[in-house]
Amino acid sequence: MKMTPQRRALEATLARGLSDPALLVASPALPSEHPLKRAAATVVELFAAVTSGPLPEGALTALDSIARQSPLAPWKLLIRAIEAFYRRADEVVLANLAAIPTDTPPGRL
């Protein structure tokens, strides 16, 4: 599916301004089955899980469905960095953090 310039601009704006993916989950602007809303729900669930302590191996596989171009990609990278921190995988932490655009809420952390 080819992305229109308008959609690309909207998603870039969303990526730069979405300070809490739970807001997207709760938004009535998207139907509950919309892929972006489902991806946001995954981010919310896994962010809560990863900030509560170490996760079992494979716990983040649901993040694989979030594309690199998604407005939720910065959150995906932050979650992976936190998970790698608990595993003491410093290089993985740094690689994920370096990939987060600095003009996004996770990048400003």
N, C-alpha and C positions, 0 to 999 in steps of 0.2 A: 504494500500500500504506500503510495507516494504521499509525502507530507506536504501540505500547502504552506506557502510562506506565512499565512495568517496563523495556522496551527503551530508552526515552528516558533513564531514570535510569542504566542500565548504560552507555550510550554516553557520557553526561556524565561518569561516573566514569572511563571509559577515556580520554576526552579530557584530563581533569585529571591522570591518573596515568601515561600512556604516555610514558616518557622515552626510549624507543628503539623505533621501529616495527619493527625487526628482531625484537624479542621476539614481536610478534604474528605475523610471518611464520613463525617457528620454533615457535609454539605448536601443540600437538597438539589443543587444544580446538576448533579450527575446521578443517573439511576444506579441502584445498588449493584447491578451486574456489570457496570462499566469497568473495563480493564484497569483504568487508572485508579478508580475507587478501590478495587480489589487489591491492587498493588500497594496502595496507601495503607490498607488494613494489615497487610503482611508486614510492612515497615513498622507500623505501630506495635504490633504483637512482638516482633523480633527485637525491636529497640527496648521494649520493656523487659524482655527475657535476658538480653545480653547485658543490660545494666544492672541486673540482679545477681550476676555471678557467672562463673564458667558454664558453658553449654556443652552438651554431649556432641561428639563428632557427628557431622552431617546435619546439625540443627538449623543451619542457615541455607540449606538447599533451596528453600522457597524463594530466596533472593535471586536465584538464577533466572527467574522469569522477568525480572526488571531489566530492561535494556539500558545500555550505556547512554543512550540519548534521552532516556526518560527524565522528567523533572524530579523523579524520586531517586535517581542514580546517586546524587551526593549523600543521601541518607543511607543508601545501600552500602556505600564505601565506608561511611562512619561506623555502621554496625559491624562490618567486617573488621575494621581497625580495632574496635573495642574487643571483639571476640579474639583477635590475634594477640592483643595485649594480655588477656587472661592466660593465653597459651605461652606467653613469653616469646612470641615470634616477632622480635623487634623489626626485622626487615619487612615483614608483611604489614605491620602497623604503619611504618613509615611510607611504604609504597601506596597503601590505601589512602593515607592522609594526604600525600602529595598529589594524588589524582583528583581530590575534591576541589572543584573550582572555588576560588577565594571569595567570589561574589555571591555565594549561596550561604544560607544560615549555617549548615554544618561546616562550611569552609571558614566562617568567621569565628568559630569556636577556637 
